[in-house]
Amino acid sequence: MTNSDITASGNHRWHYLFIAWIIALAASLGALFIGEVVGQAPCSLCWHQRAFMFPLAVLLAVASFRADAGAWRYGLPLAAIGMAIAGFHSLLYAGFIPEGIQPCSQGPSCASADMTILGMLPLPYLSLAAFTVIAIALIGSRTKAAS
């Protein structure tokens, strides 16, 4: 492997890390916009997803600007837990989870029609997509083991 191959490989990994950060930043700003500008109160599961997305936006920004090849080690667990919560929320929104298991006892319903953007894009699905893309990008940013 030549030095230019190593540099190209490192640059390629950095692009994945940068994409993960942009998605986390967009998702965080979108959540803040929906809550603060639109005035839609987040449900219980939305709060839990925010607890994993907001730190990702900060951590991945630092990792991206430092070109930290090991960022996947601390970013991927956050993305995976957020993805699990968003997956549960998506199943709840779709009606696959029975009412007795639903976590929302107070505040906005986790499965209401208000959980959409523009009346057609469900927030739980968008969150699941964001966490999934971040996880895939972080896996793509991993350094390959030496052979």
C-alpha positions as CSV (number, residue, x, y, z in Angstrom):
1,M,0.0,0.0,0.0
2,T,1.5,3.4,-1.0
3,N,1.3,6.6,1.1
4,S,-1.3,8.0,-1.4
5,D,-3.5,4.9,-0.8
6,I,-3.3,5.3,2.9
7,T,-4.2,9.0,2.6
8,A,-7.1,8.3,0.3
9,S,-8.4,5.6,2.6
10,G,-8.2,8.0,5.6
11,N,-9.9,10.7,3.6
12,H,-12.6,8.2,2.6
13,R,-13.2,7.3,6.3
14,W,-13.4,11.0,7.2
15,H,-16.2,11.5,4.7
16,Y,-18.3,8.9,6.5
17,L,-17.6,10.6,9.8
18,F,-18.5,13.9,8.4
19,I,-21.8,12.5,7.0
20,A,-22.6,11.0,10.4
21,W,-22.1,14.4,12.0
22,I,-24.2,16.3,9.4
23,I,-27.1,13.9,9.9
24,A,-26.8,14.2,13.7
25,L,-26.7,18.0,13.4
26,A,-29.7,18.1,11.1
27,A,-31.7,15.8,13.3
28,S,-30.9,17.8,16.4
29,L,-31.7,21.1,14.8
30,G,-34.9,19.6,13.4
31,A,-36.0,18.4,16.9
32,L,-35.3,21.8,18.3
33,F,-37.2,23.5,15.5
34,I,-40.2,21.3,16.0
35,G,-40.2,21.9,19.7
36,E,-39.2,25.5,20.0
37,V,-40.5,27.1,16.8
38,V,-43.5,25.0,15.8
39,G,-44.4,24.5,19.5
40,Q,-45.0,20.8,19.4
41,A,-44.2,19.2,22.7
42,P,-42.1,16.1,22.5
43,C,-43.5,12.8,23.8
44,S,-41.7,10.6,26.3
45,L,-39.9,8.5,23.7
46,C,-38.9,11.6,21.7
47,W,-37.1,12.9,24.8
48,H,-35.2,9.7,25.2
49,Q,-34.2,9.8,21.5
50,R,-33.0,13.4,21.9
51,A,-30.9,12.3,24.9
52,F,-28.8,10.2,22.4
53,M,-29.0,12.4,19.3
54,F,-27.9,15.7,20.9
55,P,-24.6,14.3,22.3
56,L,-23.9,12.6,18.9
57,A,-24.1,16.0,17.2
58,V,-21.4,17.4,19.6
59,L,-19.2,14.3,19.7
60,L,-19.2,13.8,16.0
61,A,-18.5,17.4,15.3
62,V,-15.3,17.2,17.5
63,A,-14.4,13.8,16.0
64,S,-15.0,15.0,12.5
65,F,-12.8,18.1,12.8
66,R,-10.1,16.2,14.6
67,A,-10.4,13.4,12.0
68,D,-10.6,10.9,14.9
69,A,-10.5,7.4,13.3
70,G,-11.7,5.9,16.5
71,A,-14.9,7.9,16.8
72,W,-17.0,4.9,15.9
73,R,-16.1,3.4,19.3
74,Y,-18.0,6.0,21.2
75,G,-20.5,7.1,18.6
76,L,-21.8,3.7,17.5
77,P,-23.1,2.8,21.0
78,L,-25.1,6.1,21.2
79,A,-26.5,5.6,17.7
80,A,-27.4,1.9,18.4
81,I,-29.3,2.8,21.6
82,G,-31.0,5.7,19.9
83,M,-31.9,3.4,17.0
84,A,-33.4,0.9,19.4
85,I,-35.6,3.5,21.1
86,A,-36.6,5.0,17.7
87,G,-37.4,1.4,16.5
88,F,-39.6,0.9,19.4
89,H,-41.3,4.3,18.9
90,S,-41.8,3.4,15.2
91,L,-43.5,0.1,16.1
92,L,-45.6,1.9,18.6
93,Y,-46.6,4.6,16.0
94,A,-47.4,1.9,13.4
95,G,-49.7,0.2,15.9
96,F,-47.7,-3.0,16.3
97,I,-47.3,-2.6,20.1
98,P,-50.4,-3.1,22.2
99,E,-51.7,-0.2,24.3
100,G,-50.8,-1.9,27.6
101,I,-47.1,-1.6,26.8
102,Q,-47.1,2.0,25.6
103,P,-44.8,4.2,27.8
104,C,-46.7,7.4,27.3
105,S,-48.9,7.9,30.3
106,Q,-48.6,11.7,30.5
107,G,-48.0,14.4,28.0
108,P,-48.4,14.1,24.2
109,S,-49.1,10.6,22.9
110,C,-46.2,8.8,21.3
111,A,-48.5,7.4,18.6
112,S,-50.7,10.4,17.8
113,A,-51.2,12.0,14.4
114,D,-49.3,15.1,15.7
115,M,-46.1,13.0,15.4
116,T,-45.7,14.1,11.8
117,I,-44.0,16.8,9.8
118,L,-46.1,18.4,7.0
119,G,-48.8,16.0,8.0
120,M,-47.2,13.0,6.2
121,L,-43.7,12.3,7.5
122,P,-43.8,10.5,10.9
123,L,-41.2,11.7,13.3
124,P,-40.5,8.3,14.7
125,Y,-39.6,7.0,11.2
126,L,-37.4,10.0,10.5
127,S,-35.6,9.5,13.8
128,L,-35.1,5.8,13.1
129,A,-33.7,6.7,9.6
130,A,-31.3,9.3,11.1
131,F,-29.9,6.9,13.7
132,T,-29.6,4.1,11.1
133,V,-27.7,6.3,8.7
134,I,-25.4,7.6,11.5
135,A,-24.7,4.0,12.5
136,I,-24.0,2.9,9.0
137,A,-21.7,5.9,8.4
138,L,-19.8,5.2,11.7
139,I,-19.3,1.6,10.6
140,G,-18.0,2.9,7.3
141,S,-15.6,5.2,9.2
142,R,-13.9,2.4,11.0
143,T,-10.2,1.8,10.3
144,K,-9.6,-1.6,8.7
145,A,-7.5,-4.1,10.7
146,A,-4.0,-4.5,9.4
147,S,-3.7,-7.6,7.2
